[in-house]
C-alpha cells in the first residue's frame, strides 16, 4: 500500500504545462491576428499618406489617435526647467535706520 496521495484524474494524463497558463509576455493568438489585420489594412490604405490625409480632413479623429499613443501618466521625477537652475543665494543685511537718514 502506497502512502503517497495522488489526485484522481480519471485515468487521463495532463499536459506538461497544465494549469500554468500563458508565459508572461506571450501574445494572445486573437490579439496577434487582429494586429496583423490592422497592419495589413493600414498598408493597403496608404500607410503614412493616409494618416496625413486623416489629419487634414478629420483633425479630431487624428488627435484621438495621437492621444492613444501618449502616456496616460506623467513621470513626476522628470526635470523640466524653463529657467537656469539656482546655484547661489546671497543674503544682504541692510541697516534700515542708516537708510532712512539718507532719504
C-alpha positions as CSV (number, residue, x, y, z in Angstrom):
1,X,0.0,0.0,0.0
2,X,1.3,3.4,-1.0
3,X,1.3,6.3,1.4
4,X,1.7,8.9,-1.3
5,X,-1.6,10.7,-2.2
6,X,-2.3,11.2,-5.9
7,X,-5.0,13.2,-7.4
8,X,-7.8,11.4,-9.2
9,X,-7.6,12.4,-12.9
10,X,-9.9,9.8,-14.3
11,X,-7.1,7.9,-15.9
12,X,-6.0,10.7,-18.2
13,X,-2.6,12.3,-18.0
14,X,-2.3,16.1,-18.1
15,X,-0.2,18.0,-20.5
16,X,3.2,19.0,-19.0
17,X,2.3,22.7,-18.7
18,X,-1.3,22.2,-17.4
19,X,-2.5,24.9,-15.1
20,X,0.5,27.2,-15.7
21,X,-1.2,29.5,-18.3
22,X,0.5,31.5,-21.0
23,X,4.0,32.7,-20.2
24,X,4.4,36.3,-19.3
25,X,4.9,38.5,-22.4
26,X,3.4,36.0,-24.9
27,X,0.8,37.3,-27.2
28,X,-2.8,36.0,-27.3
29,X,-3.4,34.4,-30.7
30,X,-6.6,36.6,-31.3
31,X,-4.7,39.8,-30.4
32,X,-1.8,38.8,-32.7
33,X,-4.2,38.1,-35.6
34,X,-6.0,41.4,-35.1
35,X,-2.7,43.3,-35.0
36,X,-1.7,41.7,-38.3
37,X,-5.0,42.6,-39.9
38,X,-4.7,46.2,-38.7
39,X,-1.2,46.4,-40.1
40,X,-2.4,45.0,-43.5
41,X,-5.3,47.4,-43.7
42,X,-3.0,50.3,-42.8
43,X,-0.6,49.3,-45.5
44,X,-3.5,48.9,-48.0
45,X,-5.0,52.4,-47.2
46,X,-1.7,54.1,-47.9
47,X,0.1,54.0,-44.5
48,X,1.7,57.3,-43.6
49,X,0.0,59.1,-46.5
50,X,-3.4,58.0,-45.2
51,X,-2.6,59.4,-41.7
52,X,-1.6,62.8,-43.2
53,X,-4.9,62.9,-45.2
54,X,-6.8,61.9,-42.0
55,X,-5.1,64.7,-40.1
56,X,-6.2,67.2,-42.7
57,X,-9.7,66.0,-43.2
58,X,-10.6,64.8,-39.7
59,X,-8.3,66.5,-37.2
60,X,-10.4,65.3,-34.2
61,X,-10.0,61.7,-35.2
62,X,-6.3,62.2,-35.8
63,X,-5.9,63.9,-32.4
64,X,-7.8,60.9,-30.8
65,X,-5.3,58.5,-32.3
66,X,-2.4,60.6,-31.0
67,X,-3.9,60.7,-27.6
68,X,-3.9,56.9,-27.5
69,X,-0.2,56.9,-28.1
70,X,0.7,59.3,-25.3
71,X,1.4,58.0,-21.8
72,X,-1.6,58.3,-19.5
73,X,0.6,59.4,-16.6
74,X,3.4,61.9,-16.4
75,X,6.6,60.9,-14.6
76,X,6.8,63.4,-11.8
77,X,10.6,62.8,-11.5
78,X,11.2,64.2,-14.9
79,X,13.0,67.5,-14.7
80,X,11.7,70.2,-16.9
81,X,13.1,73.7,-16.3
82,X,12.3,76.9,-18.1
83,X,15.0,78.9,-16.3
84,X,18.5,78.3,-15.3
85,X,18.7,76.4,-12.0
86,X,19.5,78.4,-8.9
87,X,23.2,77.8,-8.0
88,X,23.8,80.6,-5.5
89,X,21.8,82.5,-2.9
90,X,23.1,85.7,-1.4
91,X,21.9,87.4,1.8
92,X,22.4,91.1,2.3
93,X,21.8,92.7,5.6
94,X,20.6,96.3,5.4
95,X,20.5,98.8,8.3
96,X,17.1,100.4,8.0
97,X,18.0,103.3,10.3
98,X,21.0,104.3,8.2
99,X,18.9,104.0,5.1
100,X,16.2,106.4,6.5
101,X,18.8,109.0,7.2
102,X,19.9,109.0,3.5
103,X,16.4,109.7,2.3
